[in-house]
Amino acid sequence: MDVQPLGTILVPVDFTEHSLNALAVAVNLSQQQQTEIHLIYVLNPATVRPAADNGQLPDLSQEHLIQEGTDMIQMLATVTAQEHHVRCSASFCPGKIPEEVVSMASRINADLIVIGTQNGTDAETFRSGADAYQIIKTVSCPVLTVPVHQKWITFERILFPVRPVPGTLDKYAFTRKIIQNDQTEVTILALCAPDEVISMYQLTDEVAVLTEKLTQDDIRNQAIFCQTDSMAETVLEKVDELNTNLLIITASLNITTENYFMGPFTQQIIYNSRVPVLAIRPESALNEQTTRIAWQYGQNE
């Protein structure tokens, strides 16, 4: 299988457990692909709260925070490069995480962003999911979200949902880059709303093309067709049922009154998945200028 390797991997790091867990996944991908990792540490000075140290308040000046943050992330880059024998660079940026990560991805032409997430109901968990979702909404490259509760070393059981939205083949083209060995199995999950006959015909054609490509690439595969009104919930149920360790979704864009928007499917998956999620915005959807068929449930992507 002749596949172009990954380019630079961008990893947002704030030294929490979930961000370092994401870095471990990025390191593994970097070692396999012989590609560079770029770390970005984003800190909003307005959110820093002073904590007394031996009765003295710390220096919270902008200059001090920038220097301290730069030193910390550069040290982590150095240690990562030395311990794991990968190329690793780093940047510190004051500001808000989504905006700075998207901006950095554009500047370094990142091929993939790997970001840690958490599961739970507390404020920190919600923030990490919200940051990841905002990045997915606005960045052009794929984003891999990595839950904190487990170490993810290999991706051998991939769930590949297919819906009647643009981008199935775009999604597969990138997927081929991270399929790691001949033990990998891809399950195609074809989803449509009940009684959507046109959607089912389209899905059947897409699955046939995708199955042929997987077979040509010597990747084990199977296809499951499912009619459901709750697509995100169905996908998450299949993740558990099939013991999946990587979920790959199309972070689709829809055209409505000349505005792009994303909605519940991607958001529900990112907030609730307990396995890594690779979200890919298809180029065919980004470049599309003509009106396409508005599927019954397409308005809620």
N, C-alpha and C positions, 0 to 999 in steps of 0.2 A: 504494500500500500504506500504509494509515493505521495507524501503529504508535506506541505510547507510547514516548518516548525513555528512555534509561537515566537512572537517578538517580545518586547519588554513587558514584564508583569509589574503592575503598580499595586502596592500594598499599603493601605492606610493603617498606621500603628499609633496607639495611644498608651501602650504598655499595660493594658488590661489583659486578662486571661484570654478573652475571646479574640482580641486583635493578634496576640502572639500565636494562638492556635491557627488563625488564618495564615500567618507568616509561615508556619510549619508546612502547610499545604502548598504554599507558593514555592518554598524551597524544594519540595519534592518534585513539583512540576519543572522548576528551573533545572534541577539536576538531570531530569529525563530529556529536556528539550535543549539543554546547553544554551539557555537564554539568560538575560539579565533581570534582576529584581531592582525596583526602585521603591524605597520606603518613603512615605510622607507622614509627618507628624503635624497635625493641625490642632492648634490650641487657640481658643477664643479668650483673650485676656479678660474680657468682661465677666467671664464665668468663674475665674479663679478666686477662691476664697482664702483669705490669710489664715495661717495656722501658726501659733506662737511656737518658737523653738528656743528653749531655755529662757523663756520670758521675753524674748525679743521677736518682733514681727519681721517676717522675711521681706526681702526686696521684691516688690511686685511691679517695678517699673517695666515699661514696654521693652526697653533695651535689655534688662536682665532676663526677662522671660524668653525673649528671642534667643539670646546667647545660651541660656540653659537648655532650651528646647533643641537648639541646633547641636549642642554638644551631646545630648542624650541620644538623638536619632543617628548622629554620625557614629557614635560608639556602637550602637546596635548594628549598624550596617557593617562596620569593621569586624565585629565578632561573628556576624552571620557569614560573611565572606570567608573568614579564616576557618571557622568550624565546619562549614558545609561545602567549601570549595566551589562557591558560586560567585558570579560577579554581582556585586550589590552596592548601590549608591543610595543617597538619602537627601531629603530636603525637610526643612521646617517652615511652616507657613502659619502666621497668625490669621485667624478668621473663622469661618464656619465650615464644618467638614464637607458637606455635599459640594458647595461652590468651589472650594479649594481643590478637592479631589478631581472634579470634572475638569477644572482648568489645568491641573498638572497632567492629567491623562492626555489632553490635547497637546500640551507643550512637548511632551516626550514621545508622543505618538504611541501610547500604550496599546498593546494588543489584547490585554486582559487586566481587569481589576479583581483582586481577591480581598474580600472584606469580611471580618468576623461579625457574627450576630449572636443573639441570645434568645432563649425561650423562657417565657414567664410573663408575669403581669405587672412587674414593678416599672417605675419610671425609666430606669436605665435600660431595661430590656426594650421598652417602647421606643426610646431614642435611637438605639442601635438599629432597630428595624426601620424606623423612619428615615434615618440617614442613608441606609442601603437603598431603600425604595426611591428616595429623591435622586440618588446617583444614577440608578437604572433609568429613571425617567428622562434624564438629560444628557447622559454620556452616549457616545456613539459606539464604543467598544463593548464587548460582552463583560458581564459582571458575575463573578462566582461568590456567592454568599456561603459562609462556613459557620455552622452552629458550634457552640463552645463545648457541648457536653461529651464530645467524643473526638479521638484523634482519627483523622481521615487520611489513610496512607495510599490506598488504591481505590480506583473507581471501576469495579468489575461488573456491577449490575446497574445498568443505566436505564432509567425510565424516560421515554421520549414521547410526551403527549403531542398529538397532532390535532389541530382544530381548523375549521375553514377560515383561516386568516392567512395573509401572505407570509412567506418566509420559511416554509418547511425545509426547502433545500439549502437556503442560507444557513439555517440552524445546523443542518447535518454537515455542511462544509466545514464549519468551525469545530463541531463535535469530533471529527476525524483527527484533529490535532491533539486531542487529549485522551484518545483511546490508547490505553497503555500496553496491552499485551493481547495475545490470542485467546486468553481466558475470558475476555470481556463479552458480555451478552447485552444486547439492546432490545428492550421491549417497547414496541410502538403501541401507544395507547391512543386510538382514534376516538375522538369525542365529538358528539353533536347533540343538539336538543332533540327530544322525542318528536317523532312525526315530521322531522325536517328531511324530506326525501331528497331534495336537491343537495343538501349538505352531505348526506350519506353517499351520494354518487361521487361528489367531489372528493370526499375522504377516501373512498375506495381507490380512486385513481392515484391520489397522492401516496397512499400506503403502498400501492403496487410499485410505483417508481422508487420509493424509499427502500422497500424490501429488496428490489433488484440491485440498488447501489450497495446496500449492506452485504449482500451475497457476493457481489463482485469484489468487495474489499475483504472477503473472508471473515466477516464479523458475524458471530452467531446472533440470530434474531428471531423474534416472534411478534405477532400482531394481535391486539385485542381491540374489539370494537365495543363501544359503550355509549348508550343514549342516556343523557342525564340533564336535568335542569340545574344541577349544582356542580359545575365543572371543577372548581378548585377543591371542593370537598372530596369529589370522586378521585381526583389525582392524588391527594394526600392519603386517602384510604388505600389506593393501589401501591403507594410507596411502602406502606407497612406490610401489606399483603404479600408483595413480591420481594421484601427485604432489600429494597433498593438502597444503593449508597451514593447515587448521583441522579438528580432530577434536572432535566434540561427543558426549559420553557421558552416559548416565543414571547418576548415582551412587546406585544403588538401595539401599533399606533393606528388609530382610526381617524378618518377625515370627517369632521362634522362642522358645518358652518365655517370652513376654512381654518379650523383650529385642530391641533393634535391634542389628544388626551389619552391617558391610560387609566385603567380602572380596577375593579375589584379582583379580577382573576390574578393578575400579577401581584397585587398588594396582599391578597389572602395567602398566596403561596409563600411570599417572602416572610411574612409575619409568623406563619405557623409551621413551616417545614422543619422537621427535625433531622433532615439530611441536607448536604450541600445542594444549592440550586444554582445552575448556570443559566442566567437570563440573557437572551440574545435579541437585540433589536434588528430585524431584517433590513438589509439595504433596499430590497425591493419595495418595502413599505415606506422607508424614508424618502425614496426617490420618486415614489408614485405621485403623479400630478393629475391623473384622471380619476373620475368617480368610479368606484368599484361597487359590486353588489353589497348592500347592507344586510348582512345576515341577521336573522331575528334576534340573536343574542350577541351579535357583533358590537352593538352599541354599548355593551357593558364590559368590554375587554379591559 
